[in-house]
Amino acid sequence: MSTNAANSPDSAAQFFITTFYKFIPITDVEATKTWFNNLAEKHDIKGLIILAPEGFNSTVSAQSKQNLENFKKDLLTNFKLTELNFKDSESHKSPFRRFIVKLRPEIVTLGTPDLVPPEGVNRHLTPTEWNDVLKNEKPIIIDTRNWYEHKIGTFKGSLNPNTEKFTEFPQYMDSQNISKDQKVLIFCTGGIRCEKGILELTEKGYSNVYQLDGGILNYLKEYPNDEYEGECFVFDHRVAVTQDLKPTDKYYLCPHCGQPGNTAIDCKRCDTHDHICEDCAQIEWKKDTCSKDCAYHYKLHPDRKAPRQPRSY
């Protein structure tokens, strides 16, 4: 069954979305998970919380802007925070079907749970400072995201490590001949990967590394259609956001691999119109099917038809 979001609008519903993270000691993750679940129920929130002893990482949404604001206030109060970098956006498409809290060893997986950013700003550049460096200096710019995220949008001139997961990033840096005193700028979707990435690079001896504060989402809020080209992949049913932080009308989640794609097909097994990614479009028994189920059965019996697949959105 396809879980595409693009070109699959809900009725006139409006969804208010925020993305945030915080490195903060969580002594009882189970109790904190229960607290988050109760908070989400109280304010009618849907989304995902990644929770670990080192903190939390999340994207959530609500159909009421006031509910989302109340969620934020209760969050700040509970964790005794005066502020948090909430990266807000809106959508006419529902980003999530439900609310879930996932317990993990780390809130961003690098394989180094003991590597936690210290309090205070850690070599962050505001979007304005970032632009100034890009336009007036010659830094090395590295995209710390996965290859399929880089593919649909990135900063002009950035390097693509071609990683499948963030744990491969340190190995990529080891393979490069980048001078340890060279000015290096790193970025990601919302900033959290870079929080650990910059510490990893510092431990490796890089002395002139900076990250984009709040990531691409924060940058596009201030500088759409400037140094960033294309769209920004997001890990929810919007698939990606445009330069003005609106849900994409170009990309879909490929039903075979889950990566963004925009190759239109009419399924040869069930006649469902759908979209798959460019890579799966090169695979003979996937390129003409709309789901893993149809691909499997079409490969076995290419002459048999099936009912159209139900749509999730």
Residue pairs with C-beta under 8 A, 6 or more apart in sequence:
1 255
1 291
1 293
1 309
1 310
1 311
1 312
2 252
2 253
2 255
2 272
2 274
2 290
2 291
2 309
2 311
2 312
3 237
3 253
3 255
3 312
3 313
4 239
4 252
4 253
4 255
4 274
4 275
4 311
4 312
4 313
5 93
5 95
5 236
5 237
5 238
5 239
5 247
5 252
5 253
5 313
6 238
6 239
6 240
6 247
6 248
6 249
6 250
6 251
6 252
6 275
7 249
7 252
8 93
8 311
8 313
9 92
9 93
10 92
10 93
10 94
10 313
12 92
13 63
13 92
13 94
14 63
14 90
14 91
14 92
15 61
15 62
15 63
15 90
15 91
15 92
15 93
15 94
15 95
16 61
16 62
16 63
16 64
16 65
16 68
16 88
16 90
17 59
17 60
17 61
17 68
17 88
17 89
17 90
17 91
17 95
18 59
18 60
18 61
18 68
18 72
18 86
18 87
18 88
18 89
19 58
19 59
19 86
19 87
19 89
19 190
19 217
20 57
20 58
20 84
20 85
20 86
20 87
20 190
21 55
21 56
21 57
21 58
21 107
21 108
21 190
21 191
21 192
21 195
22 55
22 56
22 79
22 81
22 84
23 54
23 55
23 107
23 116
23 117
23 195
24 54
24 55
24 56
24 79
24 81
25 53
25 54
25 55
26 32
26 51
26 52
26 53
26 54
26 55
26 56
27 53
29 51
29 52
29 53
29 103
30 103
32 51
32 56
33 49
33 51
33 101
33 103
35 78
36 49
36 51
36 56
36 101
37 99
37 101
39 45
39 71
39 74
39 75
39 78
40 46
40 47
40 60
40 71
40 99
41 99
42 74
43 62
43 67
43 68
43 70
43 71
43 74
44 62
44 63
44 64
44 67
45 60
45 61
45 62
45 67
45 68
45 71
45 99
46 60
46 61
46 62
46 94
46 95
46 96
46 97
46 98
46 99
47 58
47 59
47 60
47 61
47 95
47 96
47 99
47 100
47 236
48 58
48 59
48 60
48 96
48 99
48 100
48 101
48 102
48 235
48 236
49 56
49 57
49 58
49 60
49 100
49 101
49 102
50 56
50 57
50 58
50 102
50 104
50 107
50 108
51 101
51 102
51 103
51 104
51 107
52 103
52 104
52 105
52 106
52 107
52 113
53 105
53 113
54 106
54 107
54 113
54 116
55 107
56 107
57 107
57 108
57 192
59 95
59 96
59 234
59 235
59 236
60 68
60 71
60 96
60 99
61 68
61 91
61 94
61 95
61 96
62 68
62 71
72 84
72 86
75 81
75 84
76 82
76 83
76 84
85 191
85 213
85 214
85 218
87 190
87 214
87 215
87 217
87 218
87 221
89 217
89 241
89 245
89 246
90 245
90 246
91 238
91 246
91 247
92 247
93 237
93 238
93 247
93 313
94 237
94 313
95 234
95 236
95 237
95 238
96 236
96 237
97 237
97 312
105 113
106 112
106 113
106 196
107 192
108 166
108 192
108 193
108 195
108 196
109 165
109 166
109 167
110 166
110 167
110 169
110 170
110 193
110 196
110 197
110 200
111 167
112 196
112 200
115 196
115 199
115 200
115 203
117 195
117 196
117 198
117 199
121 213
122 195
122 198
122 199
122 211
123 198
123 209
123 210
123 211
124 210
124 211
124 212
124 213
125 133
125 185
125 210
125 211
125 212
125 213
126 213
127 212
127 213
127 214
127 218
127 219
127 221
127 222
127 223
128 222
130 185
130 187
130 212
130 213
130 219
130 227
131 223
131 226
131 227
133 139
133 183
133 185
133 210
134 141
134 155
134 156
134 185
134 227
135 227
137 183
138 183
139 182
139 183
139 184
139 185
140 159
140 178
140 182
140 183
140 184
140 185
141 155
141 157
141 158
141 159
141 184
141 185
141 186
141 187
142 158
142 159
142 161
142 184
142 185
142 186
142 187
143 149
143 150
143 154
143 155
143 158
143 159
143 160
143 161
143 186
143 187
143 188
144 161
144 166
144 169
144 186
144 187
144 188
144 193
144 194
144 197
145 188
145 189
145 193
145 233
146 163
146 164
146 165
146 166
147 160
147 161
147 162
147 163
147 164
148 233
148 259
148 260
148 277
149 189
149 232
149 233
150 158
150 160
151 260
152 230
152 231
152 232
152 233
152 240
152 251
152 260
153 216
153 228
153 229
153 230
153 231
153 232
153 233
153 240
154 160
154 228
154 229
154 230
155 187
155 227
155 228
155 229
156 227
156 228
156 229
158 187
161 168
161 169
161 172
162 172
163 169
163 172
166 193
166 197
169 193
169 197
169 200
170 200
170 204
173 200
173 201
173 204
174 204
178 184
178 206
180 204
180 205
180 206
180 207
181 207
181 208
182 206
182 208
183 208
183 209
183 210
184 201
184 206
184 208
184 209
184 210
185 209
185 210
185 211
185 212
186 194
186 197
186 198
186 201
186 209
186 210
186 211
186 212
187 194
187 211
187 212
187 215
187 216
187 219
188 194
188 197
188 212
188 215
188 216
189 215
189 216
189 217
189 232
189 233
189 234
190 214
190 215
190 216
190 217
190 218
191 211
191 212
191 213
191 214
191 215
191 218
192 215
194 211
194 212
194 215
195 211
197 211
198 209
198 210
198 211
201 209
202 209
212 218
212 219
216 228
216 232
217 232
217 241
217 245
219 227
219 228
220 228
220 232
220 241
220 243
220 244
220 245
221 245
224 243
224 244
224 245
225 243
228 243
231 240
231 241
231 242
231 243
231 248
231 250
231 251
232 240
232 241
233 239
233 240
233 251
233 260
234 240
234 241
237 253
237 313
238 247
238 248
239 247
239 248
239 251
239 252
239 253
239 260
240 247
240 248
240 250
240 251
240 260
241 247
241 248
242 248
250 262
251 260
251 261
251 262
252 260
252 261
252 262
252 274
252 275
252 276
253 259
253 260
253 261
254 260
254 261
254 275
254 276
254 277
254 280
255 274
255 276
255 290
255 291
255 292
256 276
256 277
256 280
256 286
256 289
256 291
256 292
256 295
257 277
257 279
257 280
259 277
259 279
260 277
261 275
261 276
261 277
261 278
261 279
261 280
261 281
262 275
263 275
263 276
263 277
263 278
263 281
264 273
264 274
264 275
265 273
265 274
265 275
265 276
265 281
265 287
265 288
265 289
265 290
266 272
266 273
266 274
266 288
267 273
267 274
267 288
267 289
267 290
267 291
267 294
267 309
268 288
268 289
268 298
268 302
269 289
269 290
269 294
269 297
269 298
269 304
269 305
269 306
270 290
270 294
270 305
270 306
270 307
270 308
270 309
271 305
271 308
272 290
272 294
272 308
272 309
273 290
274 290
274 291
274 309
276 286
276 287
276 290
280 286
280 287
281 287
285 295
285 298
285 299
286 295
288 298
289 295
289 298
290 309
291 309
293 309
294 306
294 309
297 304
297 306
